[in-house]
Amino acid sequence: MKRIGFQFKIKHDRLAEYKEHHQHVWPEMLDALREAGWHNYSLFMRADGLIFGYFESEENLAVALAKMEATEINARWQEFMTPFSDSNARPDEGFTELEGYFHLD
């Protein structure tokens, strides 16, 4: 299982609303993530809008994203989340993968 870390940025003035939407992620989106092999998925937020994401997968980030890209529910979720993105693009198009260099079991 690969550990995947990534980051992207959300508009500072939309952080509370963005966070609230993630307390009520659509069940179909959660199912799609699981079916695409995303495990132990977590998001962490810095006060300035920098988001750190982490998940585990048998695939690398590019393949995991491609599996989600193939679902209709992901297209709807990303469209819904785009107004929150600091770049005004779909959040999943702005993921910057981070190099993992240490892990303690």
N, C-alpha and C positions, 0 to 999 in steps of 0.2 A: 504494500500500500504506500503510495506516495503522499507526502505532506506538501500541501500547496499553500503558499502565502501570496497575497496580492494586495494592492492598494488602489484607491481612486478617491476622488474628492467630490464632496457634496456642498452646495451653496450654504454658507454659514447661516443665512437668515431663514433657511428651510429645514434646519437640523431637527427641530422638535417634531415637525410634521413627518419628516422622513422616518424618524425613529418610531413614531406612532404607527405608521403603516406597517412597519416590520413586527409590530406586536400582533398584527392581524393578517399575516401573509395568506393569500388565497390557498385553500387546501389543494387545488389542482396544481399550483406552482410547487408546493411542497412535495407532492407526488412525483412531479416531473424531475425535480432535483434528485430524489431518491432513485428513480428509475434510470437516471443518467449516471448513477454511481457516485454521487456526492455524499460523503459521510462526515459526521462530526463538523458540519458547516457552522461557522461562527463569524459574526461581524463585531468589530470593535470601533468605537468612534472617538476621535480626538476633538477637543473643543472648537478647533478651527475648521472642522468639516472633513479632515482626512480620515478615511475609512480604511481599516485593515481587515481583510478577510482571510479566513483559514478554512480549508477543508481537506479531507483525505479522499483519494481516488486511486483506482488502478491505472488511470490514464494521467497524462500531463495536462496542464491548464488549457492548452489549445484544443486538445481532443475533448476535454470535459465541457468547454464552452461550445464547441461544435455540436455536441450531443444536445445541449440545451437550445442552441440556435435552431435545431430541427423541429422544435416543438412550437405549436401555435400559442400555448399559454405563456411561454417565455417572451414571445414577441409582444403580447399584450401587457405583460408585467413590465418589460423594459420601456415600452411606450409610456406607461403610467408613471414610471420612475424618472424618465428623461427630464422633466422640468426641475428636478432636484439636483441634477448633475451640474457641477461647476463648469463643465465644458459645453453644456447644452447638447450633448450627444448621449446616446444610450449609455447608462453606467457600465454595462458589460463590455462596451467597446473601448472603455478607458482603463481597463484593468492593467496595472503594471505588475508583472510577476516579480516576486522578491526571491532572492537566493537564500535557501536554507543552508545554514553552515554549522549548526549545533543542535543537538537534541539529547535530553536526559530522559531515559526510561525510568 
